[in-house]
Amino acid sequence: MKPSSDTTALPAVLIGTVLWLIALVIVGIREPLAPPENGVWWWGVTLVGTASGVIGLPFLVRRRARLTAR
């Protein structure tokens, strides 16, 4: 039995991670690194979004493999 995307959440997290990565590249092109008091906090936001997706993807891939093996 193949698990649905509702069960694994892998497609949603993968798409979200790619979008955060694109946002990080855009911020890298448009905004120089600057101290937080200058209002350039988008670096942190995009880094955390990308990192959380990259950290979560292996867990979801492993979970999908376990569900498929059942």
C-alpha positions as CSV (number, residue, x, y, z in Angstrom):
1,M,0.0,0.0,0.0
2,K,1.4,3.3,-1.1
3,P,1.1,6.1,1.6
4,S,-0.7,9.2,0.6
5,S,0.9,12.6,0.7
6,D,-1.5,13.5,3.6
7,T,0.1,10.7,5.6
8,T,3.8,11.5,4.9
9,A,3.8,15.3,4.4
10,L,6.9,14.8,2.2
11,P,5.6,16.7,-0.8
12,A,4.6,19.7,1.2
13,V,7.8,19.9,3.1
14,L,9.9,19.4,0.0
15,I,8.1,22.3,-1.8
16,G,8.3,24.5,1.2
17,T,12.1,23.8,1.6
18,V,12.6,24.7,-2.1
19,L,10.7,27.9,-1.7
20,W,12.7,28.9,1.4
21,L,15.9,28.1,-0.5
22,I,14.7,30.3,-3.4
23,A,13.9,33.1,-0.9
24,L,17.3,32.7,0.6
25,V,19.0,33.2,-2.8
26,I,16.8,36.2,-3.5
27,V,17.7,37.8,-0.1
28,G,21.4,37.0,-0.7
29,I,21.2,38.9,-4.0
30,R,19.2,41.8,-2.8
31,E,20.3,42.4,0.8
32,P,23.8,42.7,2.1
33,L,24.7,41.2,5.4
34,A,24.1,43.9,8.0
35,P,23.5,44.2,11.7
36,P,20.0,43.4,12.9
37,E,19.4,47.0,14.0
38,N,19.4,47.9,10.3
39,G,16.2,45.8,9.8
40,V,17.9,43.1,7.8
41,W,16.4,40.1,9.6
42,W,15.3,38.3,6.5
43,W,18.6,36.4,6.4
44,G,17.7,34.7,9.6
45,V,14.1,34.0,8.6
46,T,15.1,32.4,5.3
47,L,18.0,30.4,6.9
48,V,15.8,29.0,9.6
49,G,13.1,28.1,7.0
50,T,15.6,26.4,4.8
51,A,17.4,24.6,7.6
52,S,14.2,23.3,9.2
53,G,13.1,21.8,5.9
54,V,16.6,20.2,5.2
55,I,16.6,18.7,8.7
56,G,13.0,17.4,8.4
57,L,13.3,15.8,5.0
58,P,15.4,12.8,6.0
59,F,12.9,12.0,8.8
60,L,10.0,12.1,6.4
61,V,11.8,10.0,3.8
62,R,12.5,7.4,6.4
63,R,8.9,7.5,7.6
64,R,7.6,7.1,4.1
65,A,9.9,4.1,3.6
66,R,8.6,2.5,6.8
67,L,5.0,3.1,5.8
68,T,5.5,1.6,2.4
69,A,7.2,-1.5,3.8
70,R,4.1,-2.3,5.9
